[in-house]
């Protein structure tokens, strides 16, 4: 799972908020099943917003999370 942060919400604040809903979040972060990135490193890579690049990046991150063992409920895709 990818989590993008927006200013003034920073990575540590995002992690703290997620900890309330996801017990043992550090385990998922270490395994690469959850990743927290600043908005500027994801949505405006290279200085421009490119929706195709972002969509392809989401698919890539999702596939990597699956390889790292994250389990996704099937109903998400229905």
DSSP file (Angstrom, degrees, kcal/mol; ACC not computed):
  #  RESIDUE AA STRUCTURE BP1 BP2  ACC     N-H-->O    O-->H-N    N-H-->O    O-->H-N    TCO  KAPPA ALPHA  PHI   PSI    X-CA   Y-CA   Z-CA
    1    1 A X              0   0    0      0, 0.0    34,-2.9     0, 0.0     2,-0.4   0.000 360.0 360.0 360.0 137.4    0.0    0.0    0.0
    2    2 A X  E     -a   35   0A   0     32,-0.2     2,-0.5    34,-0.1    34,-0.2  -0.879 360.0-167.2-106.4 137.7    1.3    3.4   -0.9
    3    3 A X  E     -a   36   0A   0     32,-2.7    34,-2.3    -2,-0.4     2,-0.4  -0.983   7.0-157.1-124.9 119.0    0.5    6.5    1.2
    4    4 A X  E     -a   37   0A   0     -2,-0.5     2,-0.4    32,-0.2    34,-0.2  -0.780  10.6-146.7 -94.3 138.6    1.2    9.9   -0.2
    5    5 A X  E     -a   38   0A   0     32,-2.0    34,-2.2    -2,-0.4     2,-0.4  -0.818   6.8-158.2-107.2 146.8    1.7   12.8    2.2
    6    6 A X    >   -     0   0    0     -2,-0.4     3,-2.1    32,-0.1     2,-0.2  -0.907  39.5 -67.8-116.8 146.4    0.8   16.4    1.6
    7    7 A X  T 3  S+     0   0    0     -2,-0.4     3,-0.1     1,-0.3    31,-0.0  -0.543 122.3  25.7 -66.1 139.1    2.3   19.4    3.4
    8    8 A X  T 3  S+     0   0    0     -2,-0.2     2,-0.7    -3,-0.0    -1,-0.3  -0.968 111.9  77.8 -89.8   9.1    1.9   20.0    6.3
    9    9 A X    <   -     0   0    0     -3,-2.1     2,-0.2     4,-0.1     0, 0.0  -0.689  69.2-171.1 -79.4 117.3    1.3   16.2    6.9
   10   10 A X     >  -     0   0    0     -2,-0.7     4,-2.7    -5,-0.1     5,-0.2  -0.515  37.6 -91.1-106.2 174.0    4.7   14.6    6.8
   11   11 A X  H  > S+     0   0    0      1,-0.2     4,-2.6     2,-0.2     5,-0.2   0.885 123.6  48.3 -53.8 -47.6    5.8   11.0    6.8
   12   12 A X  H  > S+     0   0    0      1,-0.2     4,-2.4     2,-0.2    -1,-0.2   0.895 112.7  48.9 -64.1 -39.2    6.1   10.6   10.5
   13   13 A X  H  > S+     0   0    0      2,-0.2     4,-2.2     1,-0.2    -1,-0.2   0.896 110.9  50.8 -66.3 -39.4    2.6   12.2   11.0
   14   14 A X  H  X S+     0   0    0     -4,-2.7     4,-2.4     2,-0.2    -2,-0.2   0.919 110.5  49.6 -62.9 -43.0    1.2    9.9    8.4
   15   15 A X  H  X S+     0   0    0     -4,-2.6     4,-2.2    -5,-0.2    -2,-0.2   0.921 109.6  51.0 -61.8 -44.7    2.7    6.9   10.1
   16   16 A X  H  X S+     0   0    0     -4,-2.4     4,-0.7     1,-0.2    -1,-0.2   0.895 111.2  48.3 -60.7 -40.8    1.3    8.0   13.5
   17   17 A X  H >< S+     0   0    0     -4,-2.2     3,-0.8     1,-0.2     4,-0.5   0.907 112.0  48.9 -66.7 -41.3   -2.2    8.3   12.0
   18   18 A X  H >X S+     0   0    0     -4,-2.4     4,-2.7     1,-0.2     3,-1.3   0.835  99.2  67.2 -67.3 -32.3   -1.9    4.9   10.3
   19   19 A X  H 3< S+     0   0    0     -4,-2.2    -1,-0.2     1,-0.3    -2,-0.2   0.789  92.7  61.7 -58.9 -27.5   -0.8    3.3   13.5
   20   20 A X  T << S+     0   0    0     -3,-0.8    -1,-0.3    -4,-0.7    -2,-0.2   0.812 117.6  27.5 -68.4 -29.2   -4.2    3.9   14.9
   21   21 A X  T <4 S+     0   0    0     -3,-1.3     2,-0.6    -4,-0.5    -2,-0.2   0.669 121.3  52.5-104.4 -22.7   -5.8    1.8   12.3
   22   22 A X  S >< S-     0   0    0     -4,-2.7     3,-0.8     0, 0.0    -1,-0.2  -0.886  75.7-146.8-123.6 100.4   -3.1   -0.7   11.5
   23   23 A X  T 3  S+     0   0    0     -2,-0.6    -3,-0.1     1,-0.2    -4,-0.0  -0.321  83.6  13.6 -61.2 146.7   -1.5   -2.5   14.4
   24   24 A X  T >> S+     0   0    0     -5,-0.1     3,-1.4     1,-0.1     4,-0.9   0.861  73.9 165.9  57.7  40.6    2.2   -3.3   14.0
   25   25 A X  H <>  +     0   0    0     -3,-0.8     4,-2.4     1,-0.3     3,-0.3   0.808  67.1  67.9 -58.7 -29.9    2.6   -0.9   11.0
   26   26 A X  H 3> S+     0   0    0      1,-0.2     4,-2.6     2,-0.2    -1,-0.3   0.865  94.9  56.9 -59.5 -34.3    6.4   -1.1   11.4
   27   27 A X  H <> S+     0   0    0     -3,-1.4     4,-1.7     1,-0.2    -1,-0.2   0.913 109.3  44.6 -61.3 -43.3    6.3   -4.7   10.3
   28   28 A X  H  X>S+     0   0    0     -4,-0.9     5,-2.3    -3,-0.3     6,-1.4   0.866 112.7  51.5 -70.5 -36.8    4.5   -3.8    7.0
   29   29 A X  H ><5S+     0   0    0     -4,-2.4     3,-0.9     4,-0.2    -2,-0.2   0.925 110.2  48.6 -65.4 -44.4    6.8   -0.9    6.4
   30   30 A X  H 3<5S+     0   0    0     -4,-2.6    -1,-0.2     1,-0.2    -2,-0.2   0.858 111.6  49.4 -64.5 -35.5    9.9   -3.1    6.9
   31   31 A X  H 3<5S-     0   0    0     -4,-1.7    -1,-0.2    -5,-0.2    -2,-0.2   0.542 113.9-117.3 -81.6  -6.1    8.6   -5.7    4.5
   32   32 A X  T <<5S+     0   0    0     -3,-0.9    -3,-0.2    -4,-0.5    36,-0.2   0.672  82.3 121.3  78.5  16.6    7.7   -3.1    1.9
   33   33 A X  S   <S+     0   0    0     -5,-2.3     2,-0.4     1,-0.2    -4,-0.2   0.740  78.5  32.3 -83.2 -24.3    4.0   -3.9    2.1
   34   34 A X  S    S-     0   0    0     -6,-1.4     2,-0.4    -9,-0.1    -2,-0.3  -0.996  72.4-174.0-129.7 137.8    3.3   -0.3    3.0
   35   35 A X  E     -a    2   0A   0    -34,-2.9   -32,-2.7    -2,-0.4     2,-0.5  -0.999  10.5-157.8-135.2 134.0    5.3    2.7    1.8
   36   36 A X  E     +a    3   0A   0     -2,-0.4     2,-0.4   -34,-0.2   -32,-0.2  -0.955  20.5 171.9-113.9 120.4    5.0    6.3    2.8
   37   37 A X  E     -a    4   0A   0    -34,-2.3   -32,-2.0    -2,-0.5     2,-0.1  -0.952  35.8-105.7-127.6 146.0    6.3    8.9    0.4
   38   38 A X  E >   -a    5   0A   0     -2,-0.4     3,-1.5   -34,-0.2     4,-0.5  -0.408  32.6-117.3 -65.2 146.8    6.1   12.7    0.3
   39   39 A X  G >>>S+     0   0    0    -34,-2.2     4,-2.2     1,-0.3     3,-1.6   0.870 113.9  58.9 -49.1 -43.6    3.7   14.1   -2.3
   40   40 A X  G 345S+     0   0    0      1,-0.3    -1,-0.3     2,-0.2     7,-0.3   0.733 103.7  51.5 -65.9 -22.0    6.6   15.8   -4.1
   41   41 A X  G <45S+     0   0    0     -3,-1.5    -1,-0.3     4,-0.1    -2,-0.2   0.471 123.7  25.7 -91.4  -2.1    8.3   12.4   -4.7
   42   42 A X  T X45S+     0   0    0     -3,-1.6     3,-0.7    -4,-0.5    -2,-0.2   0.711 123.9  34.8-124.3 -55.8    5.3   10.8   -6.2
   43   43 A X  T 3<5S+     0   0    0     -4,-2.2     7,-0.4     1,-0.2    -3,-0.2   0.758 126.5  33.5 -83.3 -24.4    2.8   13.1   -7.8
   44   44 A X  T > <S+     0   0    0     -5,-0.9     3,-2.3     5,-0.1    -1,-0.2  -0.234  76.5 165.5-126.2  47.3    5.1   15.7   -9.3
   45   45 A X  G X  S+     0   0    0     -3,-0.7     3,-1.1     1,-0.3    -4,-0.1  -0.416  76.5  12.1 -60.7 131.8    8.1   13.6  -10.1
   46   46 A X  G 3  S-     0   0    0      1,-0.2    -1,-0.3    -2,-0.1     3,-0.1   0.601 131.7 -72.2  73.5  10.2   10.4   15.6  -12.4
   47   47 A X  G <  S+     0   0    0     -3,-2.3     2,-0.3    -7,-0.3    -1,-0.2   0.353 111.8  90.8  90.4  -7.1    8.4   18.7  -11.6
   48   48 A X  S <  S-     0   0    0     -3,-1.1     2,-0.7     2,-0.0    -1,-0.2  -0.925  74.3-123.3-126.1 148.9    5.3   17.8  -13.6
   49   49 A X        +     0   0    0     -2,-0.3     2,-0.5    -5,-0.2    -5,-0.1  -0.812  32.6 177.4 -86.5 117.1    2.1   16.0  -12.9
   50   50 A X     >  -     0   0    0     -2,-0.7     4,-2.4    -7,-0.4     5,-0.2  -0.912  15.1-165.4-125.5 101.7    1.9   13.1  -15.4
   51   51 A X  H  > S+     0   0    0     -2,-0.5     4,-2.7     1,-0.2     5,-0.2   0.838  88.8  51.9 -60.7 -36.1   -1.3   10.9  -14.8
   52   52 A X  H  > S+     0   0    0      2,-0.2     4,-2.5     1,-0.2    -1,-0.2   0.920 110.7  47.6 -66.5 -42.1    0.0    8.0  -16.9
   53   53 A X  H  > S+     0   0    0      2,-0.2     4,-2.0     1,-0.2    -2,-0.2   0.904 113.7  48.6 -63.7 -40.7    3.3    7.9  -15.0
   54   54 A X  H  X S+     0   0    0     -4,-2.4     4,-2.4     2,-0.2    -2,-0.2   0.931 111.6  48.2 -66.2 -46.1    1.4    8.0  -11.7
   55   55 A X  H  X S+     0   0    0     -4,-2.7     4,-2.3     1,-0.2    -2,-0.2   0.927 112.6  48.3 -60.9 -45.4   -1.0    5.3  -12.7
   56   56 A X  H  X S+     0   0    0     -4,-2.5     4,-2.3     1,-0.2    -1,-0.2   0.871 110.5  52.8 -62.7 -35.8    1.8    3.1  -13.9
   57   57 A X  H  X S+     0   0    0     -4,-2.0     4,-2.8    -5,-0.2    -2,-0.2   0.900 107.4  51.0 -65.1 -41.3    3.7    3.8  -10.7
   58   58 A X  H  X S+     0   0    0     -4,-2.4     4,-2.8     2,-0.2    -2,-0.2   0.932 111.0  48.3 -60.4 -45.8    0.6    2.7   -8.6
   59   59 A X  H  X S+     0   0    0     -4,-2.3     4,-2.6     1,-0.2    -2,-0.2   0.921 112.9  48.5 -61.1 -44.0    0.4   -0.5  -10.5
   60   60 A X  H  X S+     0   0    0     -4,-2.3     4,-2.2     2,-0.2    -2,-0.2   0.929 113.0  46.6 -62.2 -46.4    4.1   -1.2  -10.1
   61   61 A X  H  X S+     0   0    0     -4,-2.8     4,-2.4     2,-0.2    -2,-0.2   0.892 112.4  51.3 -63.8 -40.0    3.9   -0.4   -6.3
   62   62 A X  H  X S+     0   0    0     -4,-2.8     4,-2.3     2,-0.2    -2,-0.2   0.936 110.5  47.7 -62.7 -47.1    0.8   -2.6   -5.9
   63   63 A X  H  X S+     0   0    0     -4,-2.6     4,-2.1     1,-0.2    -1,-0.2   0.885 111.8  50.6 -62.2 -38.6    2.5   -5.5   -7.7
   64   64 A X  H  X S+     0   0    0     -4,-2.2     4,-1.8     2,-0.2    -1,-0.2   0.899 108.6  51.9 -66.1 -40.0    5.6   -5.1   -5.6
   65   65 A X  H  <>S+     0   0    0     -4,-2.4     5,-2.5     2,-0.2    -2,-0.2   0.897 108.7  51.2 -63.0 -39.6    3.5   -5.1   -2.4
   66   66 A X  H ><5S+     0   0    0     -4,-2.3     3,-1.5     1,-0.2    -1,-0.2   0.921 109.3  50.0 -62.0 -43.5    1.8   -8.3   -3.5
   67   67 A X  H 3<5S+     0   0    0     -4,-2.1    -1,-0.2     1,-0.3    -2,-0.2   0.827 106.9  56.4 -63.1 -30.9    5.3   -9.9   -4.1
   68   68 A X  T 3<5S-     0   0    0     -4,-1.8    -1,-0.3   -36,-0.2    -2,-0.2   0.427 127.4 -99.0 -83.5   1.9    6.2   -8.7   -0.6
   69   69 A X  T < 5 +     0   0    0     -3,-1.5    -3,-0.2     1,-0.3    -2,-0.1   0.520  65.8 154.5 101.3   6.1    3.3  -10.6    0.8
   70   70 A X      < -     0   0    0     -5,-2.5     2,-0.5   -39,-0.1    -1,-0.3  -0.435  35.3-140.7 -67.3 142.2    0.5   -8.1    1.3
   71   71 A X        -     0   0    0     -2,-0.1     2,-0.5     2,-0.0    -1,-0.1  -0.913  14.9-163.9-107.7 128.5   -2.9   -9.6    1.3
   72   72 A X        -     0   0    0     -2,-0.5     2,-0.1    -6,-0.0    -2,-0.0  -0.939  24.6-116.4-115.3 126.5   -5.6   -7.7   -0.5
   73   73 A X    >   -     0   0    0     -2,-0.5     3,-1.6     1,-0.1     4,-0.3  -0.382  22.6-131.5 -59.5 135.3   -9.3   -8.5    0.0
   74   74 A X  G >  S+     0   0    0      1,-0.3     3,-1.9     2,-0.2     4,-0.3   0.811  99.1  71.7 -59.9 -33.0  -10.8   -9.6   -3.3
   75   75 A X  G >  S+     0   0    0      1,-0.3     3,-0.9     2,-0.2    -1,-0.3   0.691  80.5  75.0 -62.5 -17.1  -13.8   -7.2   -3.0
   76   76 A X  G <  S+     0   0    0     -3,-1.6    -1,-0.3     1,-0.2    -2,-0.2   0.841 100.4  43.4 -60.2 -31.5  -11.6   -4.2   -3.6
   77   77 A X  G <         0   0    0     -3,-1.9    -1,-0.2    -4,-0.3    -2,-0.2   0.460 360.0 360.0 -95.6  -2.4  -11.5   -5.3   -7.3
   78   78 A X    <         0   0    0     -3,-0.9    -1,-0.2    -4,-0.3    -2,-0.1   0.452 360.0 360.0 -91.5 360.0  -15.2   -6.1   -7.7
